[in-house]
Structure formats: structure tokens, C-alpha cells
Amino acid sequence: MSRTINIQCAECGKEVDVVQRPKFKRKYCDKCSIKKKEEWKDYQENRWKLTLDDMEEDE
């Protein structure tokens, strides 16, 4: 029950046709979506290494 719609990617700003599934609305094109999934996967694998010092903002 998916359909193809035209969206403007929130990451790169290009207008693309993507397959929209009923459960989640797409915000990113396929290329940016894959990139964000890889970044999230890397974060998930390495987040246990983060310390409070890593999270402090530089002034």
C-alpha cells in the first residue's frame, strides 16, 4: 500500500520522487537517507565511548 510522491529533501534540497509508506512520512531522498542511516549506525556503535567532556560546547 505504498505510493510514489514528490518531496523536497530536507538535507540536500532537491525535489525527488520517493516511495511513501503509510506509517512514516519521508523527509529525505534515497541518497541522503542512506547517508543518515550510516551516520546513525556509526553513532549507535560508538555512543558508549562518549564522555561528558565530549558533549561540552566549546566557548
mmCIF file of the N, C-alpha and C atoms, coordinates in Angstrom:
data_MODEL
# 
_entry.id   MODEL 
# 
loop_
_atom_site.group_PDB 
_atom_site.id 
_atom_site.type_symbol 
_atom_site.label_atom_id 
_atom_site.label_alt_id 
_atom_site.label_comp_id 
_atom_site.label_asym_id 
_atom_site.label_entity_id 
_atom_site.label_seq_id 
_atom_site.pdbx_PDB_ins_code 
_atom_site.Cartn_x 
_atom_site.Cartn_y 
_atom_site.Cartn_z 
_atom_site.occupancy 
_atom_site.B_iso_or_equiv 
_atom_site.pdbx_formal_charge 
_atom_site.auth_seq_id 
_atom_site.auth_comp_id 
_atom_site.auth_asym_id 
_atom_site.auth_atom_id 
_atom_site.pdbx_PDB_model_num 
ATOM 1   N N  . MET A 1 1  ? 0.829  -1.188 0.000  1.00 0.00 ? 1  MET A N  1 
ATOM 2   C CA . MET A 1 1  ? 0.000  0.000  0.000  1.00 0.00 ? 1  MET A CA 1 
ATOM 3   C C  . MET A 1 1  ? 0.871  1.249  0.000  1.00 0.00 ? 1  MET A C  1 
ATOM 4   N N  . SER A 1 2  ? 1.981  1.212  -0.689 1.00 0.00 ? 2  SER A N  1 
ATOM 5   C CA . SER A 1 2  ? 2.839  2.385  -0.788 1.00 0.00 ? 2  SER A CA 1 
ATOM 6   C C  . SER A 1 2  ? 2.552  3.098  -2.109 1.00 0.00 ? 2  SER A C  1 
ATOM 7   N N  . ARG A 1 3  ? 2.913  4.367  -2.147 1.00 0.00 ? 3  ARG A N  1 
ATOM 8   C CA . ARG A 1 3  ? 2.686  5.162  -3.348 1.00 0.00 ? 3  ARG A CA 1 
ATOM 9   C C  . ARG A 1 3  ? 3.876  6.083  -3.560 1.00 0.00 ? 3  ARG A C  1 
ATOM 10  N N  . THR A 1 4  ? 4.047  6.553  -4.770 1.00 0.00 ? 4  THR A N  1 
ATOM 11  C CA . THR A 1 4  ? 5.145  7.435  -5.101 1.00 0.00 ? 4  THR A CA 1 
ATOM 12  C C  . THR A 1 4  ? 4.668  8.885  -4.999 1.00 0.00 ? 4  THR A C  1 
ATOM 13  N N  . ILE A 1 5  ? 5.430  9.696  -4.263 1.00 0.00 ? 5  ILE A N  1 
ATOM 14  C CA . ILE A 1 5  ? 5.108  11.114 -4.125 1.00 0.00 ? 5  ILE A CA 1 
ATOM 15  C C  . ILE A 1 5  ? 6.360  11.941 -4.409 1.00 0.00 ? 5  ILE A C  1 
ATOM 16  N N  . ASN A 1 6  ? 6.174  13.213 -4.639 1.00 0.00 ? 6  ASN A N  1 
ATOM 17  C CA . ASN A 1 6  ? 7.272  14.138 -4.887 1.00 0.00 ? 6  ASN A CA 1 
ATOM 18  C C  . ASN A 1 6  ? 7.516  14.946 -3.621 1.00 0.00 ? 6  ASN A C  1 
ATOM 19  N N  . ILE A 1 7  ? 8.769  14.928 -3.118 1.00 0.00 ? 7  ILE A N  1 
ATOM 20  C CA . ILE A 1 7  ? 9.120  15.692 -1.917 1.00 0.00 ? 7  ILE A CA 1 
ATOM 21  C C  . ILE A 1 7  ? 10.358 16.529 -2.184 1.00 0.00 ? 7  ILE A C  1 
ATOM 22  N N  . GLN A 1 8  ? 10.585 17.498 -1.329 1.00 0.00 ? 8  GLN A N  1 
ATOM 23  C CA . GLN A 1 8  ? 11.832 18.253 -1.346 1.00 0.00 ? 8  GLN A CA 1 
ATOM 24  C C  . GLN A 1 8  ? 12.663 17.735 -0.172 1.00 0.00 ? 8  GLN A C  1 
ATOM 25  N N  . CYS A 1 9  ? 13.851 17.209 -0.471 1.00 0.00 ? 9  CYS A N  1 
ATOM 26  C CA . CYS A 1 9  ? 14.713 16.613 0.540  1.00 0.00 ? 9  CYS A CA 1 
ATOM 27  C C  . CYS A 1 9  ? 15.119 17.671 1.563  1.00 0.00 ? 9  CYS A C  1 
ATOM 28  N N  . ALA A 1 10 ? 15.000 17.340 2.834  1.00 0.00 ? 10 ALA A N  1 
ATOM 29  C CA . ALA A 1 10 ? 15.355 18.265 3.904  1.00 0.00 ? 10 ALA A CA 1 
ATOM 30  C C  . ALA A 1 10 ? 16.867 18.424 4.038  1.00 0.00 ? 10 ALA A C  1 
ATOM 31  N N  . GLU A 1 11 ? 17.638 17.483 3.517  1.00 0.00 ? 11 GLU A N  1 
ATOM 32  C CA . GLU A 1 11 ? 19.095 17.535 3.633  1.00 0.00 ? 11 GLU A CA 1 
ATOM 33  C C  . GLU A 1 11 ? 19.732 18.280 2.463  1.00 0.00 ? 11 GLU A C  1 
ATOM 34  N N  . CYS A 1 12 ? 19.450 17.837 1.234  1.00 0.00 ? 12 CYS A N  1 
ATOM 35  C CA . CYS A 1 12 ? 20.122 18.420 0.064  1.00 0.00 ? 12 CYS A CA 1 
ATOM 36  C C  . CYS A 1 12 ? 19.253 19.435 -0.675 1.00 0.00 ? 12 CYS A C  1 
ATOM 37  N N  . GLY A 1 13 ? 17.948 19.457 -0.416 1.00 0.00 ? 13 GLY A N  1 
ATOM 38  C CA . GLY A 1 13 ? 17.058 20.442 -1.015 1.00 0.00 ? 13 GLY A CA 1 
ATOM 39  C C  . GLY A 1 13 ? 16.549 20.091 -2.408 1.00 0.00 ? 13 GLY A C  1 
ATOM 40  N N  . LYS A 1 14 ? 16.905 18.931 -2.947 1.00 0.00 ? 14 LYS A N  1 
ATOM 41  C CA . LYS A 1 14 ? 16.450 18.526 -4.278 1.00 0.00 ? 14 LYS A CA 1 
ATOM 42  C C  . LYS A 1 14 ? 15.020 18.015 -4.212 1.00 0.00 ? 14 LYS A C  1 
ATOM 43  N N  . GLU A 1 15 ? 14.290 18.212 -5.296 1.00 0.00 ? 15 GLU A N  1 
ATOM 44  C CA . GLU A 1 15 ? 12.950 17.644 -5.403 1.00 0.00 ? 15 GLU A CA 1 
ATOM 45  C C  . GLU A 1 15 ? 13.079 16.286 -6.062 1.00 0.00 ? 15 GLU A C  1 
ATOM 46  N N  . VAL A 1 16 ? 12.568 15.258 -5.401 1.00 0.00 ? 16 VAL A N  1 
ATOM 47  C CA . VAL A 1 16 ? 12.683 13.888 -5.896 1.00 0.00 ? 16 VAL A CA 1 
ATOM 48  C C  . VAL A 1 16 ? 11.377 13.133 -5.678 1.00 0.00 ? 16 VAL A C  1 
ATOM 49  N N  . ASP A 1 17 ? 11.194 12.067 -6.448 1.00 0.00 ? 17 ASP A N  1 
ATOM 50  C CA . ASP A 1 17 ? 10.072 11.162 -6.247 1.00 0.00 ? 17 ASP A CA 1 
ATOM 51  C C  . ASP A 1 17 ? 10.539 10.032 -5.351 1.00 0.00 ? 17 ASP A C  1 
ATOM 52  N N  . VAL A 1 18 ? 9.792  9.772  -4.286 1.00 0.00 ? 18 VAL A N  1 
ATOM 53  C CA . VAL A 1 18 ? 10.128 8.703  -3.352 1.00 0.00 ? 18 VAL A CA 1 
ATOM 54  C C  . VAL A 1 18 ? 8.893  7.852  -3.106 1.00 0.00 ? 18 VAL A C  1 
ATOM 55  N N  . VAL A 1 19 ? 9.123  6.631  -2.649 1.00 0.00 ? 19 VAL A N  1 
ATOM 56  C CA . VAL A 1 19 ? 8.027  5.738  -2.291 1.00 0.00 ? 19 VAL A CA 1 
ATOM 57  C C  . VAL A 1 19 ? 7.614  6.068  -0.867 1.00 0.00 ? 19 VAL A C  1 
ATOM 58  N N  . GLN A 1 20 ? 6.362  6.446  -0.709 1.00 0.00 ? 20 GLN A N  1 
ATOM 59  C CA . GLN A 1 20 ? 5.822  6.823  0.604  1.00 0.00 ? 20 GLN A CA 1 
ATOM 60  C C  . GLN A 1 20 ? 5.033  5.662  1.170  1.00 0.00 ? 20 GLN A C  1 
ATOM 61  N N  . ARG A 1 21 ? 5.403  5.236  2.347  1.00 0.00 ? 21 ARG A N  1 
ATOM 62  C CA . ARG A 1 21 ? 4.663  4.179  3.026  1.00 0.00 ? 21 ARG A CA 1 
ATOM 63  C C  . ARG A 1 21 ? 3.712  4.835  4.040  1.00 0.00 ? 21 ARG A C  1 
ATOM 64  N N  . PRO A 1 22 ? 2.632  4.184  4.383  1.00 0.00 ? 22 PRO A N  1 
ATOM 65  C CA . PRO A 1 22 ? 1.629  4.818  5.249  1.00 0.00 ? 22 PRO A CA 1 
ATOM 66  C C  . PRO A 1 22 ? 2.127  5.152  6.652  1.00 0.00 ? 22 PRO A C  1 
ATOM 67  N N  . LYS A 1 23 ? 3.102  4.416  7.175  1.00 0.00 ? 23 LYS A N  1 
ATOM 68  C CA . LYS A 1 23 ? 3.490  4.592  8.565  1.00 0.00 ? 23 LYS A CA 1 
ATOM 69  C C  . LYS A 1 23 ? 4.348  5.838  8.809  1.00 0.00 ? 23 LYS A C  1 
ATOM 70  N N  . PHE A 1 24 ? 5.319  6.106  7.938  1.00 0.00 ? 24 PHE A N  1 
ATOM 71  C CA . PHE A 1 24 ? 6.236  7.228  8.142  1.00 0.00 ? 24 PHE A CA 1 
ATOM 72  C C  . PHE A 1 24 ? 6.277  8.126  6.916  1.00 0.00 ? 24 PHE A C  1 
ATOM 73  N N  . LYS A 1 25 ? 6.296  9.429  7.143  1.00 0.00 ? 25 LYS A N  1 
ATOM 74  C CA . LYS A 1 25 ? 6.439  10.373 6.044  1.00 0.00 ? 25 LYS A CA 1 
ATOM 75  C C  . LYS A 1 25 ? 7.915  10.557 5.741  1.00 0.00 ? 25 LYS A C  1 
ATOM 76  N N  . ARG A 1 26 ? 8.276  10.529 4.475  1.00 0.00 ? 26 ARG A N  1 
ATOM 77  C CA . ARG A 1 26 ? 9.664  10.666 4.068  1.00 0.00 ? 26 ARG A CA 1 
ATOM 78  C C  . ARG A 1 26 ? 10.065 12.141 4.074  1.00 0.00 ? 26 ARG A C  1 
ATOM 79  N N  . LYS A 1 27 ? 11.271 12.431 4.594  1.00 0.00 ? 27 LYS A N  1 
ATOM 80  C CA . LYS A 1 27 ? 11.811 13.783 4.593  1.00 0.00 ? 27 LYS A CA 1 
ATOM 81  C C  . LYS A 1 27 ? 13.047 13.883 3.714  1.00 0.00 ? 27 LYS A C  1 
ATOM 82  N N  . TYR A 1 28 ? 13.675 12.729 3.412  1.00 0.00 ? 28 TYR A N  1 
ATOM 83  C CA . TYR A 1 28 ? 14.944 12.721 2.709  1.00 0.00 ? 28 TYR A CA 1 
ATOM 84  C C  . TYR A 1 28 ? 14.876 11.886 1.443  1.00 0.00 ? 28 TYR A C  1 
ATOM 85  N N  . CYS A 1 29 ? 15.696 12.262 0.453  1.00 0.00 ? 29 CYS A N  1 
ATOM 86  C CA . CYS A 1 29 ? 15.812 11.449 -0.749 1.00 0.00 ? 29 CYS A CA 1 
ATOM 87  C C  . CYS A 1 29 ? 16.550 10.155 -0.397 1.00 0.00 ? 29 CYS A C  1 
ATOM 88  N N  . ASP A 1 30 ? 16.559 9.205  -1.305 1.00 0.00 ? 30 ASP A N  1 
ATOM 89  C CA . ASP A 1 30 ? 17.177 7.911  -1.023 1.00 0.00 ? 30 ASP A CA 1 
ATOM 90  C C  . ASP A 1 30 ? 18.660 8.048  -0.697 1.00 0.00 ? 30 ASP A C  1 
ATOM 91  N N  . LYS A 1 31 ? 19.369 8.906  -1.418 1.00 0.00 ? 31 LYS A N  1 
ATOM 92  C CA . LYS A 1 31 ? 20.809 9.093  -1.201 1.00 0.00 ? 31 LYS A CA 1 
ATOM 93  C C  . LYS A 1 31 ? 21.090 9.654  0.198  1.00 0.00 ? 31 LYS A C  1 
ATOM 94  N N  . CYS A 1 32 ? 20.371 10.693 0.592  1.00 0.00 ? 32 CYS A N  1 
ATOM 95  C CA . CYS A 1 32 ? 20.564 11.296 1.917  1.00 0.00 ? 32 CYS A CA 1 
ATOM 96  C C  . CYS A 1 32 ? 20.079 10.368 3.023  1.00 0.00 ? 32 CYS A C  1 
ATOM 97  N N  . SER A 1 33 ? 19.031 9.608  2.749  1.00 0.00 ? 33 SER A N  1 
ATOM 98  C CA . SER A 1 33 ? 18.511 8.664  3.730  1.00 0.00 ? 33 SER A CA 1 
ATOM 99  C C  . SER A 1 33 ? 19.549 7.594  4.050  1.00 0.00 ? 33 SER A C  1 
ATOM 100 N N  . ILE A 1 34 ? 20.208 7.079  3.032  1.00 0.00 ? 34 ILE A N  1 
ATOM 101 C CA . ILE A 1 34 ? 21.248 6.068  3.242  1.00 0.00 ? 34 ILE A CA 1 
ATOM 102 C C  . ILE A 1 34 ? 22.404 6.661  4.037  1.00 0.00 ? 34 ILE A C  1 
ATOM 103 N N  . LYS A 1 35 ? 22.792 7.903  3.697  1.00 0.00 ? 35 LYS A N  1 
ATOM 104 C CA . LYS A 1 35 ? 23.882 8.569  4.410  1.00 0.00 ? 35 LYS A CA 1 
ATOM 105 C C  . LYS A 1 35 ? 23.532 8.761  5.882  1.00 0.00 ? 35 LYS A C  1 
ATOM 106 N N  . LYS A 1 36 ? 22.306 9.204  6.168  1.00 0.00 ? 36 LYS A N  1 
ATOM 107 C CA . LYS A 1 36 ? 21.888 9.425  7.552  1.00 0.00 ? 36 LYS A CA 1 
ATOM 108 C C  . LYS A 1 36 ? 21.799 8.111  8.327  1.00 0.00 ? 36 LYS A C  1 
ATOM 109 N N  . LYS A 1 37 ? 21.354 7.041  7.680  1.00 0.00 ? 37 LYS A N  1 
ATOM 110 C CA . LYS A 1 37 ? 21.287 5.735  8.344  1.00 0.00 ? 37 LYS A CA 1 
ATOM 111 C C  . LYS A 1 37 ? 22.678 5.252  8.719  1.00 0.00 ? 37 LYS A C  1 
ATOM 112 N N  . GLU A 1 38 ? 23.665 5.460  7.840  1.00 0.00 ? 38 GLU A N  1 
ATOM 113 C CA . GLU A 1 38 ? 25.042 5.065  8.138  1.00 0.00 ? 38 GLU A CA 1 
ATOM 114 C C  . GLU A 1 38 ? 25.599 5.883  9.308  1.00 0.00 ? 38 GLU A C  1 
ATOM 115 N N  . GLU A 1 39 ? 25.323 7.197  9.319  1.00 0.00 ? 39 GLU A N  1 
ATOM 116 C CA . GLU A 1 39 ? 25.781 8.043  10.416 1.00 0.00 ? 39 GLU A CA 1 
ATOM 117 C C  . GLU A 1 39 ? 25.139 7.596  11.737 1.00 0.00 ? 39 GLU A C  1 
ATOM 118 N N  . TRP A 1 40 ? 23.855 7.259  11.701 1.00 0.00 ? 40 TRP A N  1 
ATOM 119 C CA . TRP A 1 40 ? 23.163 6.820  12.906 1.00 0.00 ? 40 TRP A CA 1 
ATOM 120 C C  . TRP A 1 40 ? 23.731 5.486  13.378 1.00 0.00 ? 40 TRP A C  1 
ATOM 121 N N  . LYS A 1 41 ? 23.996 4.591  12.443 1.00 0.00 ? 41 LYS A N  1 
ATOM 122 C CA . LYS A 1 41 ? 24.560 3.287  12.786 1.00 0.00 ? 41 LYS A CA 1 
ATOM 123 C C  . LYS A 1 41 ? 25.921 3.463  13.451 1.00 0.00 ? 41 LYS A C  1 
ATOM 124 N N  . ASP A 1 42 ? 26.750 4.355  12.907 1.00 0.00 ? 42 ASP A N  1 
ATOM 125 C CA . ASP A 1 42 ? 28.063 4.629  13.478 1.00 0.00 ? 42 ASP A CA 1 
ATOM 126 C C  . ASP A 1 42 ? 27.924 5.220  14.874 1.00 0.00 ? 42 ASP A C  1 
ATOM 127 N N  . TYR A 1 43 ? 26.969 6.128  15.058 1.00 0.00 ? 43 TYR A N  1 
ATOM 128 C CA . TYR A 1 43 ? 26.722 6.721  16.370 1.00 0.00 ? 43 TYR A CA 1 
ATOM 129 C C  . TYR A 1 43 ? 26.285 5.650  17.370 1.00 0.00 ? 43 TYR A C  1 
ATOM 130 N N  . GLN A 1 44 ? 25.359 4.789  16.960 1.00 0.00 ? 44 GLN A N  1 
ATOM 131 C CA . GLN A 1 44 ? 24.857 3.748  17.851 1.00 0.00 ? 44 GLN A CA 1 
ATOM 132 C C  . GLN A 1 44 ? 25.983 2.822  18.312 1.00 0.00 ? 44 GLN A C  1 
ATOM 133 N N  . GLU A 1 45 ? 26.907 2.497  17.407 1.00 0.00 ? 45 GLU A N  1 
ATOM 134 C CA . GLU A 1 45 ? 28.001 1.595  17.740 1.00 0.00 ? 45 GLU A CA 1 
ATOM 135 C C  . GLU A 1 45 ? 29.018 2.245  18.669 1.00 0.00 ? 45 GLU A C  1 
ATOM 136 N N  . ASN A 1 46 ? 29.162 3.559  18.578 1.00 0.00 ? 46 ASN A N  1 
ATOM 137 C CA . ASN A 1 46 ? 30.221 4.235  19.312 1.00 0.00 ? 46 ASN A CA 1 
ATOM 138 C C  . ASN A 1 46 ? 29.745 5.143  20.443 1.00 0.00 ? 46 ASN A C  1 
ATOM 139 N N  . ARG A 1 47 ? 28.452 5.194  20.715 1.00 0.00 ? 47 ARG A N  1 
ATOM 140 C CA . ARG A 1 47 ? 27.974 6.145  21.718 1.00 0.00 ? 47 ARG A CA 1 
ATOM 141 C C  . ARG A 1 47 ? 28.436 5.787  23.123 1.00 0.00 ? 47 ARG A C  1 
ATOM 142 N N  . TRP A 1 48 ? 28.727 4.545  23.394 1.00 0.00 ? 48 TRP A N  1 
ATOM 143 C CA . TRP A 1 48 ? 29.202 4.158  24.726 1.00 0.00 ? 48 TRP A CA 1 
ATOM 144 C C  . TRP A 1 48 ? 30.574 4.747  25.011 1.00 0.00 ? 48 TRP A C  1 
ATOM 145 N N  . LYS A 1 49 ? 31.293 5.189  23.964 1.00 0.00 ? 49 LYS A N  1 
ATOM 146 C CA . LYS A 1 49 ? 32.617 5.780  24.134 1.00 0.00 ? 49 LYS A CA 1 
ATOM 147 C C  . LYS A 1 49 ? 32.545 7.261  24.507 1.00 0.00 ? 49 LYS A C  1 
ATOM 148 N N  . LEU A 1 50 ? 31.377 7.890  24.347 1.00 0.00 ? 50 LEU A N  1 
ATOM 149 C CA . LEU A 1 50 ? 31.242 9.310  24.626 1.00 0.00 ? 50 LEU A CA 1 
ATOM 150 C C  . LEU A 1 50 ? 31.342 9.591  26.120 1.00 0.00 ? 50 LEU A C  1 
ATOM 151 N N  . THR A 1 51 ? 31.964 10.709 26.446 1.00 0.00 ? 51 THR A N  1 
ATOM 152 C CA . THR A 1 51 ? 32.046 11.155 27.832 1.00 0.00 ? 51 THR A CA 1 
ATOM 153 C C  . THR A 1 51 ? 31.404 12.529 27.940 1.00 0.00 ? 51 THR A C  1 
ATOM 154 N N  . LEU A 1 52 ? 31.249 13.017 29.135 1.00 0.00 ? 52 LEU A N  1 
ATOM 155 C CA . LEU A 1 52 ? 30.684 14.357 29.303 1.00 0.00 ? 52 LEU A CA 1 
ATOM 156 C C  . LEU A 1 52 ? 31.595 15.412 28.692 1.00 0.00 ? 52 LEU A C  1 
ATOM 157 N N  . ASP A 1 53 ? 32.900 15.187 28.701 1.00 0.00 ? 53 ASP A N  1 
ATOM 158 C CA . ASP A 1 53 ? 33.824 16.147 28.102 1.00 0.00 ? 53 ASP A CA 1 
ATOM 159 C C  . ASP A 1 53 ? 33.589 16.268 26.606 1.00 0.00 ? 53 ASP A C  1 
ATOM 160 N N  . ASP A 1 54 ? 33.236 15.175 25.946 1.00 0.00 ? 54 ASP A N  1 
ATOM 161 C CA . ASP A 1 54 ? 32.959 15.201 24.503 1.00 0.00 ? 54 ASP A CA 1 
ATOM 162 C C  . ASP A 1 54 ? 31.701 15.992 24.196 1.00 0.00 ? 54 ASP A C  1 
ATOM 163 N N  . MET A 1 55 ? 30.773 16.051 25.127 1.00 0.00 ? 55 MET A N  1 
ATOM 164 C CA . MET A 1 55 ? 29.491 16.695 24.882 1.00 0.00 ? 55 MET A CA 1 
ATOM 165 C C  . MET A 1 55 ? 29.467 18.164 25.259 1.00 0.00 ? 55 MET A C  1 
ATOM 166 N N  . GLU A 1 56 ? 30.494 18.671 25.928 1.00 0.00 ? 56 GLU A N  1 
ATOM 167 C CA . GLU A 1 56 ? 30.516 20.084 26.314 1.00 0.00 ? 56 GLU A CA 1 
ATOM 168 C C  . GLU A 1 56 ? 30.746 20.951 25.098 1.00 0.00 ? 56 GLU A C  1 
ATOM 169 N N  . GLU A 1 57 ? 30.093 22.098 25.090 1.00 0.00 ? 57 GLU A N  1 
ATOM 170 C CA . GLU A 1 57 ? 30.254 23.035 23.983 1.00 0.00 ? 57 GLU A CA 1 
ATOM 171 C C  . GLU A 1 57 ? 31.528 23.846 24.184 1.00 0.00 ? 57 GLU A C  1 
ATOM 172 N N  . ASP A 1 58 ? 32.241 24.059 23.096 1.00 0.00 ? 58 ASP A N  1 
ATOM 173 C CA . ASP A 1 58 ? 33.442 24.905 23.158 1.00 0.00 ? 58 ASP A CA 1 
ATOM 174 C C  . ASP A 1 58 ? 33.010 26.362 23.193 1.00 0.00 ? 58 ASP A C  1 
ATOM 175 N N  . GLU A 1 59 ? 33.630 27.129 24.088 1.00 0.00 ? 59 GLU A N  1 
ATOM 176 C CA . GLU A 1 59 ? 33.261 28.539 24.190 1.00 0.00 ? 59 GLU A CA 1 
ATOM 177 C C  . GLU A 1 59 ? 34.254 29.405 23.462 1.00 0.00 ? 59 GLU A C  1 
# 
